[in-house]
Amino acid sequence: MASDGDSSLTPLAQDAVDALATAVPANESFGYDRAYSILAEAEGLDKPAADDILERLLSRGYLYEVDGSLRLTDS
């Protein structure tokens, strides 16, 4: 995951990456439902807001998707 002065993410998106990284063991895939649950609990996001954040994280390379499962990229 990019960090260290990388301003390409909003603070909320960075908080979402941190919440996902804390909740999901390294190198483990997870589904959208689990991501929604994590983001709802950690950041108070509803599904549409979580979708927006997940899309941003996917487009910026913080997450990748394979066969409907998400994974965090290596830091």
Protein Blocks (a to p, Z undefined) as FASTA:
>chain_A
ZZehiakbcfklmmmmmmmmmmpcghiacdfklmmmmmmmmnopafklmmmmmmmmmmno
pacceehiacdddZZ
